[in-house]
Structure formats: C-alpha cells, structure tokens
C-alpha cells in the first residue's frame, strides 16, 4: 500500500527541489563571471567535457568548483556564512580570525617549516656562491636578509583571546634565524612594538604592512647599512584611497568590516623618478600607478604591482642624476612594493620578484654592478612557497 504524504510534506519536498534545480538551472543559463573583484581572483569557468577528464576526476572537480564559483547570489551566501560562523562564537571563518578593533587576521597555525628550510638553504647557497666566486664582480657587495612578520605575528594585540600566537611566532623565527648564514635585519620586534602601542603599521583587512609600517622597516634597513634614514616629517603623507579592501577581507567573507586607508609617503623629487617595468616595457612617471586606485587591487598602485623585473632611477634632468647613488638589488615579495619608494630616495633600484623572474639571479648580480643585495620576504612567503629556490638557478656545483 502506497504511503500517503501530507500536503505540507509535498510542499517541503517540492520547495527543496525547486531551490536545488532552480539554482542549478540559473547557474547554467546565467552568463559566467570570469573574475571576482571582491575576492581578487579568477573564477572557475564551465569546464569542457571529455571522457579522459571524467575518468581522471578532473571534470567532476572542475564542475564542483564551477557551481561553487558561479552560483547566483554567491556574495550574499558567502557573507551569510561568515555571519553564521561568528554568531556561533567561532571567532573565525575560512581560516581568517576576527580580531578586535576591526582587524581580520589570516590564521597560520602550522606553517610548513620544510619549505622554510628549503628557502633558507637556497639563500645560504646563493651567498656562498658569491663569496667563493673568483669573479671580482661580487667583491664588496653587501648582502643582507630582512624578514617581515605575518599579520598574526605583528598584530598580537588584536588577536582573539587565548590564541597562542607569540609562542609559535618565536619558534618559527628562531628556526629560520638559527639556520640563516647571511646577516639579517630585525623587522619583527620594531613593528610589533609599534602595533602594540596602537600605531597603524599593518592593514586591518590585508596581510601587508601599511605605508607607515613600510617606513619603519625602511628605518631599520637604513640603520643596518649605517646610513641615516630620513625622519618621518621629511615625507608628505598623501591619502591615496580610503576604500581599500585587502586579500584577507576577500577570503573572510566578513562584509561588515570597514575598509583600510592607503597612503603614499611623498618626498621632494620623487616625481622625477622613473619606474621601468622591464617585463612589459611599461614606464611610470614617479613610483605609483594610480590607475589601480580605481579597482579593488589598490595595493598594486605601488610600483605597478607584481612584476618580475622593475628598475627605479632618476629621470634625465633630475637633480638626483648629478648625485652619486649606490645601486641596490631588491629581491622581494609583495611587501617590497610599498618599501621601494623609501629606498629609492637613496638608491637606484633593481627589483626582482622570483615568483615571476625566471633567469639566473647569480648572473644578474654579476652583471649589475650592484653595491648591495637585499632579500626582503614576509615570513608567510618563506613557509608557504619555494620561490627563493630560483636563487640557485644557474649556480654550478
């Protein structure tokens, strides 16, 4: 005998099926978005079916990502999930911690120290190759390493209660410094002390340091070189944007968090600098690409964003052309972008990003005539990627 269903049961089942099939149909027939401004990433587009892709599992994986990325009202669902997670007193969503005073902080509980070990070995081998080379081009080059703290390392004051950040921070930095053979410049404690006193040295919605934080890093770097840094009142602070939402905000889904402010620290004569992006031949007058201030990725306004090889030097006719300036090679991740305009007040810069630069760095240094080499990386880059392995490309055993 067939079971009789109540009208309410039929309505419930029908409603659930309507939602499931309705959203599936809407996803299929709504034009795809290829890029998410909120998340600053490319979205999964509709995958092409093939028997090979079905067998190896890539098709099912891609179709799942497609429905996740292209579902209608996706941003509303992402924000609703974040609200529900916080309402359950979890203090986090998608590995982003909700801190105090409007800070959201990427969580890095168990970093990959094996990756850090590989990167440190690559730095040590590169330094050894320079020091043991018979080539006179390497003689006298000042080689140093500076490691910026992650947001959770610097912003301990704003971390959720009972989160054991400081102990893990010490373990990671001790691990790296104990193995690093190159001289290093201490950046963590000076910036952390500034953050502890309430200064705005790291963004609240992004993993980078602010321009003020970059200034304090510049001060420590110049002191390590025995060069007097310019005092903060030497610079004119320009508010470039008050609507900056960073990568942490994109990941967190916490749509209620207020945006950050981006500043440019201008100095007399910086308009006379030329920023040459060698990758694509583009040249900037000055060191800022203001077109990025009109899109979400506003941090890329510093020196034109992520590129493999960038040069910064005084333009023809600039008074700085008549001044003897040292050449500094800056091997960096994106933390170097907001630092570069400070360093350019003293040095001609040759900037390499090994995530994109794929030629032998040892040859580059040999042919550059550089006076100094500075490796500047955020600790997260040291423990989550192996881009510094490119340092050893072209070095013979």
C-alpha positions, 0 to 999 in steps of 0.5 A: 500500500502506497504511503500517503504524504501530507500536503505540507510534506509535498510542499517541503519536498517540492520547495527543496527541489525547486531551490536545488534545480532552480539554482542549478538551472540559473547557474547554467543559463546565467552568463559566467563571471570570469573574475571576482573583484571582491575576492581578487581572483579568477573564477572557475569557468564551465569546464569542457567535457571529455571522457579522459577528464571524467575518468581522471576526476578532473571534470567532476572537480572542475564542475564542483568548483564551477557551481561553487564559483558561479552560483547566483547570489554567491556574495550574499551566501558567502557573507551569510556564512561568515555571519553564521560562523561568528554568531556561533562564537567561532571567532573565525571563518575560512581560516581568517580570525576576527580580531578586535578593533576591526582587524581580520587576521589570516590564521597560520597555525602550522606553517610548513617549516620544510619549505622554510628550510628549503628557502633558507638553504637556497639563500645560504647557497646563493651567498656562498656562491658569491663569496667563493666566486673568483669573479671580482664582480661580487667583491664588496657587495653587501648582502643582507636578509630582512624578514617581515612578520605575518599579520598574526605575528605583528598584530598580537594585540588584536588577536582573539583571546587565548590564541597562542600566537607569540609562542609559535611566532618565536619558534618559527623565527628562531628556526629560520634565524638559527639556520640563516648564514647571511646577516639579517635585519630585525623587522619583527620586534620594531613593528610589533612594538609599534602595533602594540602601542596602537600605531597603524603599521599593518592593514586591518583587512590585508596581510601587508604592512601599511605605508607607515609600517613600510617606513619603519622597516625602511628605518631599520634597513637604513640603520643596518647599512649605517646610513641615516634614514630620513625622519618621518616629517621629511615625507608628505603623507598623501591619502591615496584611497580610503576604500581599500579592501585587502586579500584577507577581507576577500577570503573572510567573507566578513562584509561588515568590516570597514575598509583600510586607508592607503597612503603614499609617503611623498618626498621632494623629487620623487616625481622625477623618478622613473619606474621601468617595468622591464617585463612589459616595457611599461614606464611610470612617471614617479613610483605609483600607478594610480590607475589601480586606485580605481579597482579593488587591487589598490595595493598594486598602485605601488610600483605597478604591482607584481612584476618580475623585473622593475628598475627605479632611477632618476629621470634625465634632468633630475637633480638626483642624476648629478648625485652619486647613488649606490645601486641596490638589488631588491629581491622581494615579495609583495611587501617590497612594493610599498618599501621601494619608494623609501629606498629609492630616495637613496638608491637606484633600484633593481627589483626582482620578484622570483615568483615571476623572474625566471633567469639566473639571479647569480648572473644578474648580480654579476652583471649589475654592478650592484653595491648591495643585495637585499632579500626582503620576504614576509615570513608567510612567503618563506613557509608557504612557497619555494620561490627563493629556490630560483636563487640557485638557478644557474649556480654550478656545483 
